[in-house]
Amino acid sequence: MAGTVDAARCRACARLTYPTHYYCPACGGREFEPVPIEGEGTLLTWTRVHALPLDYEQRYITLGIVELDMGIRATGRLEMGDPAIGRRERA
């Protein structure tokens, strides 16, 4: 079952942050509304993790940082064979 991942939009200044913070880094506000992370972005960097627990069936997992067109950077697992820095990806 796939869920959604949300960023947080400050109700005072509309700054979008991910991951969420206790207070807004732009204005100090403490009230936020969830905004689904979606759309496309550019892969900034990636790495493969080979030191996995013994019960993993995969030999490695691939992690990356994507700068999304919606103005945030998200770190997560990449589901692709050969990542390339600068490649456009969908969230």
Secondary structure, DSSP 4 states (H G I P E B T S, - for coil): -----EEEEETTT--EESS--SS-TTT----EEEEE--SEEEEEEEEEE----TT-SSS-EEEEEEEETTS-EEEEE---SS--TT-EEE-
